Amino acid sequence: MRVWFALVGVILWAGIYLTGFSVVSWVLYVPAAGFIFGAVTGICPSLDVISKMFSFTAKGASGQKS
């Protein structure tokens, strides 16, 4: 999950950079910063909220049964 968060965060920041920091709405900074925060710390508040709302657990994509 951390690699996924980092990849999406980098893509968002690259898009913000290519568009221009002064042109992009401030709203786009929220998910971009959230993805990088989730990649660095391993804590993703939005994933926790969604998983509690729909009663599922987010597991890694290792493909191994536990």
Secondary structure, DSSP 4 states (H G I P E B T S, - for coil): -HHHHHHHHHHHHHHHHHH-TTTS-GGGHHHHHHHHHHHHHS--HHHHHHHHHHT-----S-----
